[in-house]
């Protein structure tokens, strides 16, 4: 009996390991970026760099949790197809209002 390696089979196995149903770590990172954008994290960070007022602790901690969840979900061998669901991501208890004036 002779065994042969089928080259086409190797390519499909490598693609299947990237995620479930074609979902990759990049998709998870984009969802994390969307969530960070939704809480206005980039505006808070720019304000801190511009005028020196620190990012509120709640916002900074929530951003840390979102990044951690993205790493954890993106590191799974099979990323769930419903990875965008809120059950996988942290939710803010109360978000401080972004004030532009005094």
C-alpha positions as CSV (number, residue, x, y, z in Angstrom):
1,X,0.0,0.0,0.0
2,X,1.4,3.4,-1.0
3,X,0.4,6.7,0.8
4,X,0.5,10.0,-1.1
5,X,0.2,13.5,0.2
6,X,-2.6,15.4,-1.5
7,X,-1.4,19.0,-1.9
8,X,-4.9,20.5,-2.2
9,X,-5.9,19.0,1.2
10,X,-3.1,20.9,3.0
11,X,-4.4,24.2,1.7
12,X,-8.0,23.7,3.0
13,X,-6.8,22.6,6.4
14,X,-4.7,25.7,6.8
15,X,-7.7,27.9,5.9
16,X,-10.0,26.0,8.3
17,X,-7.6,26.7,11.2
18,X,-8.0,30.5,10.7
19,X,-11.4,30.5,12.2
20,X,-15.0,29.2,12.0
21,X,-16.9,30.0,8.8
22,X,-14.2,32.2,7.4
23,X,-13.9,34.4,10.5
24,X,-10.4,35.6,11.3
25,X,-8.7,37.5,14.1
26,X,-8.8,40.6,11.9
27,X,-12.6,40.5,12.1
28,X,-12.5,40.3,15.9
29,X,-10.0,43.3,16.0
30,X,-12.4,45.3,13.8
31,X,-15.2,44.6,16.2
32,X,-13.0,45.7,19.1
33,X,-12.2,48.9,17.2
34,X,-15.9,49.5,16.5
35,X,-16.6,49.1,20.2
36,X,-13.8,51.5,21.2
37,X,-15.1,54.0,18.7
38,X,-18.6,53.6,20.1
39,X,-17.4,54.7,23.6
40,X,-15.4,57.6,22.0
41,X,-12.1,56.4,23.4
42,X,-10.0,58.1,20.7
43,X,-11.6,61.5,21.6
44,X,-10.9,60.9,25.3
45,X,-7.3,60.0,24.5
46,X,-6.8,63.1,22.3
47,X,-8.2,65.3,25.0
48,X,-5.7,63.8,27.5
49,X,-2.8,64.4,25.0
50,X,-4.0,67.9,24.2
51,X,-5.0,69.5,27.5
52,X,-3.7,67.0,30.0
53,X,-7.0,66.0,31.5
54,X,-6.8,62.2,32.1
55,X,-9.1,59.7,30.5
56,X,-11.8,58.8,33.1
57,X,-10.9,55.6,34.9
58,X,-14.1,53.9,33.8
59,X,-13.4,54.5,30.1
60,X,-9.8,53.5,30.4
61,X,-10.7,50.3,32.2
62,X,-13.5,49.5,29.7
63,X,-11.0,50.0,26.8
64,X,-8.6,47.6,28.5
65,X,-11.3,45.0,28.9
66,X,-12.4,45.3,25.2
67,X,-8.8,44.8,24.1
68,X,-8.4,41.8,26.4
69,X,-11.7,40.3,25.1
70,X,-10.4,40.8,21.5
71,X,-7.2,39.0,22.3
72,X,-9.0,36.1,24.0
73,X,-11.6,35.7,21.2
74,X,-9.1,36.1,18.4
75,X,-6.8,33.5,20.0
76,X,-9.5,30.8,19.9
77,X,-8.8,28.0,17.5
78,X,-12.4,28.3,16.3
79,X,-13.8,31.8,16.6
80,X,-17.6,31.6,17.3
81,X,-19.7,32.8,14.4
82,X,-21.6,35.1,16.8
83,X,-18.5,36.8,18.2
84,X,-20.1,40.2,17.7
85,X,-22.7,39.3,20.3
86,X,-22.6,41.3,23.6
87,X,-22.2,38.1,25.6
88,X,-18.5,38.0,24.6
89,X,-17.7,41.6,25.2
90,X,-17.7,43.8,28.3
91,X,-20.4,46.4,28.7
92,X,-20.0,49.8,30.4
93,X,-21.9,50.2,33.7
94,X,-22.1,54.0,33.2
95,X,-20.3,56.0,30.7
96,X,-19.2,59.5,31.6
97,X,-20.5,62.2,29.2
98,X,-17.9,63.8,27.0
99,X,-18.0,67.5,27.6
100,X,-16.5,69.9,25.1
101,X,-17.2,73.1,27.1
102,X,-16.8,74.3,30.7
